[in-house]
Amino acid sequence: MDPSEHDGNGASEALPPPPPVPPNVTPIKAVTEPEVKKVFRAPMARRGFGTRGNKVPILTNHFKVNVNNVDGHFYHYSVALFYEDGRPVDGKGVGRKVLDRVHDTYDSELAGKDFAYDGEKSLFTVGALPRNKLEFTVVLEDVTSSRNNGNSSPGGHGSPNESDKKRMRRPYQSKTFKVEISFAAKIPMQAIANALRGQESENSMEAFRVLDIILRQHAAKQGCLLVRQSFFHNDPKNFADVGGGVLGCRGFHSSFRTTQSGLSLNIDVSTTMIIQPGPVADFLCANQNARDPFSLDWAKAKRTLKNLRITTSPTNQEFKITGLSEKPCREQLFTLKQKSKDGDSEPVEVTVYDYFVKHRNIDLRYSADLPCINVGKPKRPTYFPVELCSLVSLQRYTKALSTFQRSSLVEKSRQKPQERMSVLSNALKINNYDAEPMLRSCGVTINSNFTQVEGRVLPPPKLKVANGDDLFTRNGRWNFNNKKFVNACKIERWAVVNFSARCDVRGLIRDLMKVGESKGIAVEEPFDVFEESQQFRRAPPLVRVEKMFEEVQSKLPGPPKFLLCLLPERKNCDLYGPWKRKNLSDFGVVTQCLAPQRVNDQYLTNLLLKINAKLGGLNSMLAGEISPSIPVVSKSPTLILGMDVSHGSPGQSDIPSIAAVVSSRQWPSISRYRACVRTQSPKLEMIDSLHKRVSDTEDDGIMRELLVDFYTSSGKRKPDQIIIFRDGVSESQFNQVLNIELNQIIEACKFLDEKWNPKFVVIVAQKNHHTKFFLPNAPENVQPGTIIDNKVCHPRNYDFYLCAHAGMIGTTRPTHYHVLLDEVGFSPDDLQELVHSLSYVYQRSTTAISVVAPICYAHLAATQLGQWMKFEDASETSSSHNGAGPAAAPPVPPMPKLQESVRNSMFFC
């Protein structure tokens, strides 16, 4: 953690002593709130296994690991690196080189021990080193870590001519480092065996960290890019261009997991994004979609290039880009010291272009009129012409991908199950973990066979449509051919707005009315079609939306109930956010957008699924909702919540995170939901506005809003049971969900009614894990409804994997559910059946989905309102930094409120 972060809140300065109490004063005891006894909750233990469904054998990408040396100890040492003059080394990337050199040079002082080094401040050995504190000095030739020294001659250039070379030898050719290794802790390997019996501890967490560091180090030795527990080899065969100068790079994830059947190594295919290696100019042209380097936006290029590593020709030295020159190459001057005849050095001003062309005899084809790349320090720039610079391979790209880049990445990285299995078997061979000396000294051996487990295929829940008809599901899918929606609404008092989309609008309305009728939806004639006026077509999105609304308001007799909005382009239309916000936040009108490119009956049916849900209808329902027979849930009022927080991409650190909570309404229904969305501090994973006490009677939190709606929509009943589905938290945060978020929810309940004690169930759903399932002798994906709660699941905790959906392309990614708390007392079968059923109530599609509907809805609500916020940024320049120091984070802009009329609707569908 960087020390500057500590000053703000750490106790960095001692407080002054309190003032003395005068002799004639008796201090009054401060009145505190009555103390509520805080209970600390930990994730519950498994209650047993499910038994329903057809048993099927399944293979999984976990490979069994044996550990023979359980009596030994890992020793943890702290590592500190210094330069010769005692300054600490702050650059990343140089540590591994330095410690490799220590290992090779001082073998006998280290008693011949191998070590696992994390690349930063920790080093681990099996058994102790000879002394508790060791100091070494090593010299590295030609250190170009990811930092570099700007102390070449000003304007210094790669490999200078001979007279330059003598002057430059020291800074570039070698460097001396002092290394201090000091004992920090001792970790018994026995902790691994304990964890496998379900007894986790600090020690076992540390022991697994050591094993994972050994895997990382093993990959680092092979020159891989490391991203947490994933490794990417520098092999162009693994690269796929996704556009914009970005490549998808395929590699492997590998990590040790504790499971019911012992320790296993989980290996999976993993993909990350990297910058296209090679000439800088080629990358910039691809990145900005420019014809040639002369049409580039160099201000943008400067931001894109900062901190990227390049090699320069002809010497192939590596540098880090610090900026660009102010002037083009043929005008940018620097001072060159030249020896004159009598041996004195005379400084002469020379342009970068002339220096390379005349002094170094390097032919420059196109750099003369372009800026130079600067790799020096702010005070001492070092310039290179663009065409001599090449980007080093395997540099991560961390900005958000465009929709097109993302779909291209998905398309190029997906693999059929069998292809994936053979790639993984191969990975195990290539990695050759048996040869890793550290693993050998722990006595670790890895089996090369996929672990076989027993899965069960649950029968699909029964679905109903209008007139009590059954909806037949096959392979997790169904359709509405010759069927009517179970609860069809009317489309009345509506209009169409067209933002310059090319389309036969009248034909579209006619088809919509026809398809609507076949689904039981009565579609009235629209009041009017509002075509965007030509003059605004090129205006900014906010202006176009404003003008369109003025038009609609001036012509309509009263507020519309529904607006159908035609957008000119699919995906990422910049009108979408402002249009939705205007409708939902300013006017309270339900709206449906479409880009009318390929409209047919199937498309219109899918559109009507969304419209019907938004207007308060339902497309299909579970039979168990109609004649209430859902285990546990139908018996007493039950509120179901889906909670999710979405963050900006890693490159955007200042975008507020968006928390969404959706809640079921109209119990005993579990198909109807409403959403509440708030902004919170960037990257904060815990939802912080569940309970917000404003005064003794007012709570402005999310929960109160949802609880009141449940009460009024469910015939004035309070929920006896609250089932919470939480998305997107890692295992390290389970305790926070149970103790921070759940406490806030309980406080919100108590604030409404002190005597009310609902029972809670808390379930976390994870999709970004690396466990995959395969059928032993079949090329296709596992069947929808496949559930696994044994062998590769946790040795103590209550978790299971469910593939509820039909994987049509690529390899199915199962959802990993963790039951952290169950005060209701579900049987494993009933709970698993409820989760499975909730994958069938998603109103937007005619398929089972991969994760329960309330979580999907929470994603949708967060994403949609996130689009509104995008325009907040665009319309309000950040004036919020009013003189506050850099430490004060700008206040998070609040989420605009939804209008009363749409607040309880499924606007996110």
N, C-alpha and C positions, 0 to 999 in steps of 0.2 A: 504494500500500500504506500502511496507516495506521501512523504511526511507532511506536505502542505495540507493534506486532507485532515490530518490529525488536529491541527491547531484549533479548528473551529469548535470541536465538541469534546476533545480529549481534555482531561484535567491538566492542561499544560502549565498553568500557573497556580500556585497555592493561593487559597483565599486568605484575606486578612483575618485576624482573630475577631470574634464578635465583640461589640462594645460591652464594657462592664455593666452589671445591673446595679443601679443606685441602691444604698442600704435600706431606704424606706419603701421599696417597691417589691411587691410579691408578683412574680411573673404569672401571667394568666396562661393556662394550658390551652394551646391551640385546639379548636374543636375539629376533629377529623371526621370524615365520612365514616359510618359504621363499616368495619372491615369485612369485606366479603371474603370468605375463605377461598383462595384460589386453588383449584385442583389442577394438577399437571396431567394432561392426557397424553398417552403414547399410543401408537397404532395397535389395534387389537390383534390377538392371535387367531389363527384359522380355527373355525368351529367344526370343520369336517369337510367332506368332499361331495360334489354333486353326483347324482346317479342317473338323471334323466337323459334320454336321447340314445341314438345308436352309437355303439362304440366303434371307433376307427383307429387303425395304427397311423401315426404321423411322425415324420422326421423333422428335426429342428436343427438350426445352425449353432447348436451348443456342442462343444467337444469336451469329452470328459478329461479332467485333469487329476493326476495323482500327485500328492505332496509327501515325500518320504522323510524329509528332515524336519519333523515337527518339534524336536527337542532343542533345536538351535535358536539363535536370536538374531534379529536384524539390529544393527547398530546405526543410529542416525547421527550424522555429523553436519554441522553448519559450515558453509563454505563462504569465505570472503576473498574477493579479488582486488588487488591494488596495482596501479602502475608503479614504476620505479620510484617516482617522486612521492609516493604515499597517497596519491589521489585514488579514491575508490573507482572501480571500473563500473560505468553505468550502462554501457552498451549491451544489448542482448546479443546472443549469437556467438560471442567470442568465448563464453564460458566453456562450452564443450571442447573447443580446440585446446584451450589452456589445460583442462583437466585430462584430456587424452595425452597431452605432452607430459603432464605430471605422472600419469600412469606408466608411460613408457620409460621415463627418465629415472624415476625413483622406485623402481620395482622392489628392491630389497628393503628400503625404508618402509614400504607399505606391506612388508611381509608377503609379497607376491599376491596380494588380494585384488580381486576384481571388485569394481563398485558400480552401483546404479546411481547416476547423477541426473537430476531433473532439469539441468540446463541453467538453473538459477542459484538458489542458496542451499539446497539440500543434497546430501550424498548419503548413500546407504551401503553397508557391507554386511556379509553374512559372517558373524563372529567379529571380534573387536580388532581394530588397528593396533599396532604396537604401543602407541601413546595416545593420551587424551587430547593433546594439542600438537599439531604438526605444522611446520612452516616450510614452504618450498619456493625456489625461484626458478622460473623457466623463461626461455627466450623463444619467441615465435618469429619465423621469417614471414615477411609480407602479410601482415595482418590486415585483412579488409573484412572486418566484421560488418554487421549491418550499419555500423557507424564508421566514419572515416575522418582523417585528420586533414584539416584544410591548410596545413602548413607547408604546402609545396610553394614553389616560387609563385608570386602573384600571377594569376592567369596561368598557373603551372599546368603542364599538359602532358598527362600520361607519361610516355617515355620520352624524356627530353633528350636533346643532343648531349654529347659527352660532357661538355663543360657544366651543363645543368645537372648531370647525373651525380657528380661528386657531391654537389651541394645538397642533393635530395636524398642521398643514400639513407641517412638515419631515419627520418620520419616514415619512409615507406618500406624500407627493406626489412627491418626487424624491430621487435619491441620486447621489453622485459616486463614480466609480471611477477608479483609476489602473491602467493596463495596461502591462506590460513585455513586449516581444517581443524575444527574443534568439536569434541563430543557433545551431543545434545540429549540423546535418549536411547533407551534400549527397549526393543519390542520383541516379546516372545512369539515365536512362530506357532506356539500352541494356540494362540488367539485365532488362527485360521481354523483349526479343528473345532474350537469352541463356537465360532460363528456358524459353522456347518451344522451344529446341533441347535442353532437358533439363538445362541447367546452372543449377541453383538456387543461390542465395547469400543472404547477409544482405540485400544490396541488393535482390534481386528480391522477397524477402518484403516488405521495406519499401515497394517501389514498388507492389505489389499492395495493401498496406494503404492507401496514399494513394488509389488508385482506389476502394477500397471506402468510404473516408471521404468521398470526393466523392459517392458514391451516398447515403450516410447524410445528408450535409448537404443534398443536393437534396431528400430526403424531409422533413427537419426544417423546411426553408423552407416546405413545404406544410402545416406544422402536424401532422405525423404523430407517432404514438408509435413510438419506435425500440426494437427488441429485437434486439440484435446486428445481423445483416444483414437483418432483416425490418422492414417499415414498415406501419403501420396508420393509415388515414385516419379522421378523425372523421365517419363517415357512418352514421347509424342503419340504412341499408340493409344494412350489413355486420355488424350485430349479431344474435346469436341467443341467446335466453334458455335457459340450461341448468339453471336452478333454483338456489335458495339465494342469490339476489341476484348471481349470476355470469352474465356474458354471454360467449359465444364471439365473438371479433371477427376477421373475415377480412381479411387483408391480403396482402402480397407479400414473398417473399424475393427479393433480387437480389444476386448476387456475381460477381466475375470469376474465371474458372478457366483454368488453362493446360491445353491439351489437345493431342493429336497434330495436330489440324488448325489449331492456332493459339490465339489468345486467344478465349474465348467468354464471353458474359454468360449466367449461369444464372438464369432467372426462374421462380419457382414460387408457387403459392398457399400461404399460411401462415396458421395460426390461433393466436391467443393468447387468454388469459382476461383479462377486465377486470371491474371493479366496476360494477354497474348504476348509471348516472348518475341525477341527479335528487334529490328530497327524501331527506334522511338517514333519516327515519322509514320511508319505503317500503323503502329498501334493508335496514334492520335487520329489518323484519318478514319480508321475503323470506328474508333470511339465516338467521333463527332459526325460520322457519316459524311465525310468531306471528300471531294474529288482528288485534291492534292494538298501538299503541306501549305500552299500559299493561300488556301481558303479556310485555314483553321482559325478558330477563336482562341488566341493565345492566352487570354486571361483565364479562360476555362481550362486550357491545357495546363497552366501553371498549377492550378488547384489539383488537377487529376494526377500530375506527375510527382507532386511533393512527396518526399520520403521513399520513392521507388528506387530500387537498386539497378544500376546499369554497369555494363562493361564498355570500355572505350577501345576503339581500334586505333592503331595497330598493336597496342601492347597488351590488350586484354586485362587491364587492371579494373578492379571493381570499386565503384563509388556509390554514394547515396545522393540522389538529387535534392538540392536544397532550394532551388528556384530557377528563374530564367534571367537572362541579361536584359537590361532596360532597352538597349539599342540592338539593331541587327548586327550580325557577325562582321560585316565589312565596315561597320562604324564603331563597334565596341572597342575602346582602347584599353590597354593595360601597360604596366611598366615592365620592360624586359631589361634585366641587367646584362650588359654585354662587355666582355673583356676588350679593352682597347689594346693598341700595340704595346704600350709601355706597362701592361700588366694591371692597370687600374680598371675597376669595373665602372662603366658609364651607363646610367639608366637611360633607356630610350623609350619613347611612347610608340607603341605599335598596335595595329588592330589585330584582333583574334584571327581574322581571315588571312591577313598578310603573314602572320606568324606561322600558321599551319601550312600555307601554300609556299611561302618563300623560304622560311627558316627550316621547316621540317619536310619540305618537298612532298606534301600530301595533296593529292588532287581533290578539290571539293566541287561536286557537281551542282548541288542545289541549296547549300546552306547560307550563301552570302547574304541574302536578304531576310533570313529568318533569325529569330532570337537564338542566343547560345544557351546551352544547358549549364547551369551553375552547380558545382558540387562542393564549393568551398564554404567557409564560415561567413557569417554576415559581414564582418569587417574585411575579410580577405577572400574575395571571390576567386573561383577557379573555373574558367570557362572552356567548354568544348563545343565545336560545331555539332548541330543536331545529327548530321548524317554519320558521325563517327560513334554515335551512342546506340547501344543495344540493350533492351530490357532483359534482365536475368530471368530464367525460368522459375516457375513455382512461387510466384508472389501472389498472395491472396487478394481477391477483389471483394471488398466488404460493403460496397454500397448496395442499395436496394435494386433488384433487377426490374426491368420494365416487363409488362405483361408478355411481350413477345419473347424476350429473353427467357422468361420463366417457362413458357410453354415449350420453347425449343429445348431447354435444359431437361425438362421432364421427359420429353419425347426421346431425347438422345440417351438418357441415363436409365430408362426402364429396361428390365430384362424379364423374360419368361422364367417361370420357376426352375425349369431344368437347366437353362443356361446359367442361372444364378448359382445353382448347386455345383455345377462343374467349375465355375470361376472360384467358388469358395474352397472346394477341395484342392484346387490348384494353388490357391493362396497359402494354404497350410503348408504345402510342399515348398513353395518359393520362400516363405518366411523362415523355414528351417529353424524353428525355435529350439529343437533338440541340441543345436550347436551353440546356443547362447550360454556362455560360461556362468553367468549369474543364475540362470534358471537351473543349471546343473547343480550349482552349489546349494540351491534350496531343495534339491531332489525333486524338481518338478518335471513330470513327463506328461505329454499331451496325446490323447488318443486321436486317430485321424478319421474316425467314423462319426457321422451325424448321429446325435442322440435320438433314440426312438422313444416316443411317449404315446400314451393312450389319449386320444381325443374323443369327444362325444358330439354328435350332430343333433342339435335341438330341433324339434319340429317347429315350423313357422307358426306364429300366432294367427288366429282367424280374423280376417278383415271383413267389414260390412260396408255396402254402399246403399243407395236409396232403395226404398221398398223392401228393406230387410234382405236384399240380395247378397250372396257371398261373393267375395272378390278372390279369385283363385291365384295363389302365389306359386310360381315355379322358379326354383333356383334364385330365390330372393328378389324376384321381379314380378310385376303384374301390369295390366293395362286397363283402360276404361272403355275399351271397345264395347258398344252396346250397353254401357252402364251409365247411371246418373250419379252425380255427387251426392253423398249421404245427406248433406245439409247445404243446399244450393242457395246462394243469395241472389238478389236482383241487381242488375246494373242499370241504375236510373239516375236522372239529373246529372248527366255526365257530358264531357266534351273531349275533343282530341286537339292536342297542340302538336304542331310539326315544326321542329327546328331544322328546316331545310333538308330533310331527308328526302331522297328521290324515291317516290313510292306512289302507287295508285291507292290513295287513302280511302276513297269510296269503296273500292273492291275489298280492301282490308276490313272495313267496318261490316260489309255484307257477310264476309266469311266468318268474322268473329260472332255475328248474330246467329249464323247457321250452326257453327260448332257449339256455341253457348247453349242453344236450344237442345242439341243432342245430349248435353251433359246436365240438363235440367236448369240451366241458368237463363232467366229471361233478360235479354239485352234490349233495352229500349233504343230508339233512334237517338243518336247524340244530339245535343243542343246545337253544336256547331263544330266546324273544324277551323282552328286558328293557325294560319300559315305565317311563318316568320317573315317579317318585311325584309326585302333585299338589303336595305341600308344597314341592317344590324348584323348581317351574316358574318362580317369580319370583326365585330366588336368583341371586347373581352367577355368571358362567360357570365360574370356577374351582371353585366349590362344587358346581355341578351335575355337572361332570365327575368330581370326587372321589367324590361320592355314587354316581354311576352305576358307577364302577369298584369301589367297595366291594361293591355289589350283585352285579356280575358275578363278582368273586372269591369271594364267599361261596357262589355257586350252582354254579359250574363245577367239575368234578372235577380239571381241570389247566389249564395255560395254553392259551388258544385259539390256533389258527393264523391265524385271520382273523376280523375283526369288521366287520359291515356297520352303518353308523351313519346313522340317519335324522335329518336336521336340520329344524327348523321353518321356516326361510326360505332361499330361494335367496340367492346373493351376500352376502358380508360377514356371515355368521352369526358372532356373537362366540364361539360354542362351538368353532369350527373349530380355531383355533390351540391352545387348551389341550387339546383332544381328541387332536389329532395328536401333540402333544408327549408327552402321557401314554402313548400307545400306543408311539411309536417310541423315545422316550428313556428312559422309566421301565420299560416292560415288553417292548419288542421284539416287538410284535404288528403284523402288516400290517392296515391298515384302509382301508375305502372309504366316503366320505361321499356321501350324496345327499339332495336335497330333493325328496320324491316328489310333485311337482305334476303334471307331464305325462308320465307313464310309459307308454311303449308299447314294442313289440318293438325298434324302431330305437334308442330310448333305452337299453334294456337291453343291446343289442348293443354300443353305445358304452361302457356301463358295464363290460361284460365285457372289452373291449379293455384297459381300465385294470387291472382286477382280475387278468387273466391275466398281464400284464407285471409287476405288483407281486409276484405269487406265483412269478415265475421262468419263466413261459412266454414264448412269442413268438407274435405274431399272423400276421405274414408275414415273409418273408426275401427278400433279393436272391438270384436264381438264382446269381449270382457268389460267394455265400458257401457255397452248398450244394456245388457243384462248383467249388472255389476258382479263380476266373478274374478277380478284380478286378485291373486293372493295378497292378503294383508292390506293392500291399498284400498280395495273396494269396501273393506269392513269399517274403517273409521276415517274421518276427514284427513286427507294427506296432501301436503304441499310438496311439489317437486321443483327443485331449483337447478338451474344450469349456470355455472359461473366461469367467466373467462377474462383474462386480461391480455390485451394485445399491445405490443410495443413497436416502436419504429425499428427499421433494420439496423444492424450493428453500426453502420456508418452514420446513422442519425442519432446523436446522443441527446438532442434537446427537444425531441418531439414528445409531447405528453403521452403517457400510456393511457389506454382506454379500458375501463372496467365495465363489463356488462353482466347483469344478472337477469336471467329470464325465470319466470315463475308460472306454474300451472294455475289455471283458474276454472271456476265452475265444476268443482269436485262433484261427482266421481269421474269427471273427464280427466284423461291424462294426455289429451291431444291438443288442448287449447292453452296458449301461453301468451304472456305479455312481457315486455322487456323494460329494464331501467338501465340507463347508460350514464357513466360519469367519467370525467377526466381525472387523472392523478399524476403524481410526479413521474418523470421519465424513468423507465426501467424498474419501477416498483412493482414487485410481483404480488404482494398481498393487497387485497382490496381494502382501501382505507376509509370508505364512506358508507359502510354497511349500517353503522349506527352513529348518528351525528346529533348529539344533544345540544340544542340551541338555547333552551330554557327549561324550567321544571316541567313544562307540559309539552314542549315542542321537540320533535326529533325530525331532523331534515335528512335522515339517512335513507339508503336504498331499501332496507328491509321493511321499514314502517309502511312505505308506499305499497310494497308487494303484499304485506300481510293484510293491510286494510282492503286491498282489492280482492284478495282470496276470500276474505270474510263477506264482503258485499256480494261477490259473484257466486258464492257457494251457499246461499240461503242462510246468511248470518251464522255460519259455523266457523269456529276457530280450528285451525289444523291441530289434530292430536299428534300427528307425525310429520316431521319435515325431513325429506330425503334430498341431500345436497350432492350434486355432481359437480366436481371441480376439475377444470381442465388446466393442463399446462404447468403443473408444478412438479419439480423433481423430488426424488426421495429425500434429499437433504432438507426439503421445506415442508415435509408432512407434518412435523411437530408445530410449525407455525400455523398451518391451516387449522389444526386441531385446537390450538391454544389461543391464537390471535383472532383469526376470522370467526371461528365458532363462538368464542366468547362475545364478540361484537353482536353476533346474531342472537345469542341468548339475551344479552342486555337489551336489544331492541324489543324482544318478546316481553321481557320483564317491565320495560318502560310502558308498554301498552297495557299490561295487566300483571301486576306483581304476583298474583296467585296462579298464573298459567305456566304449566311445565310440560311443553311438548317433548316428545321423544325424538332424538336425532339419529340419522344415518348419514355418514359422510363417505363418499366414494370419489377417489381421484381417477381420472381417465388419462392415460398417456398414449400418445401415438408416436412420439419421436424417440423410440427405443430401437434396439437392433435385433430383436428376436423375430425370426421368420419361420413359417411352417410349410412343409412340403408333403405331397403324397408319395409314398414309397415307390409305387410302380405306375405312376400316371403323370402325363405331362401337364395336366391342368392344375389350377389352384385348388386349395381346400374348399369344401362346400360351404355355402353361407349357413351360419348357425353353429359352426365348429367352435367348441369351447375346450380349453385345456386348463386344468387346475392342479396338475400333479407334476412331479419330476423336475421340470425346468422352472417351477414356481418357487416362491420364497420358502426357506426351511421353517419359518415360524409365522410370518405375517399372512394375512388373508388376502390373497390376490388371485386373479385368473386372467387368461387371455381369451378374447372372443373375436372371431371373424364373423360379423353378422351379415356382411355384404358379399355380393358375388364379385370377386376380383376379375374384371374383364380384360384388363391389360396389365402387363408387368406382373409382379409378385404381390399377392395380398399382404397388406401391413395390418397385423392384428392389433386390436386395441387392448392395452394392458390396464385392467381395472384393479385398483387397490382399495379394499374396504377398510377404512381407518377406524370407523366407529359404527356400531349397530346397537342402539339402545332398544330397538323395536323387537329384535330377536327373530329375524328372518331365518328360515332354513336355507342352506346353501342353494338347494334347487329353486326355491321361491325367489331368492334374490337374483340368481342368474337368469331366471325366466323373466323377471321384471326388466332387467337390463336389456335382454334380448327383445322384449316387446317394445321397449322405448326406441328401438332402432327401426320400428315399423310405423311410427306415427308422424314421420316427417312429411309435411304437407306439400313440399315443393317437388317431390319426385315420386315416381311409381316404382321405387326400389327400396330395399332395406339399405340403411346407410351404415357406415363403418363405426360410428360412435353415437351414443344416445342423442335423440333429437334436441333436448333442452341445451346440450352443449353446442350443437350445430347452430341453433338459433342464437345463442350468446355470441358466437363468432360473427354471425351475419349482422347482428345488431351493432357490435363493436366496429366491424368493418364499414358498415354504412355510415355510422355517425363519424367515423374517422375521416370519411370523405368530406363531411361538412367542415371538419377542422382544417383540412388542407387549405380551404379557402379563407379561413380565419387568417392563416399565415400570410396568404397572398394579399388580403385586403388591409390588414393592419400591420404597419411596419413596427418592428419591435421597439416601442418606446418605453417598454416596461423596465428597462435597466436604468431607471432615473437615479443616476449617481450612486447606485449601490455598488459596493466593491465587487470584484470578480467572484468572491466566495458566495455572495447571495444569489441563489438560483432564482431565475425569473419566476414570478408567480404563475401557477398553471392556469391557463384560461379555462373558465368553467364551460361545461357542455351546454349548448342552448337547450332550453326545455321544450319538450313536445307539447303541442296544443292538447288541451283536455279531450277534444273529440277523437284524437287518434292515439291517445296515451295507452289505452287498453287494447289496441288492435295489434294484429300480427303484421305490423308495417314492414318488418324485416324480411318477410317471406319472399 
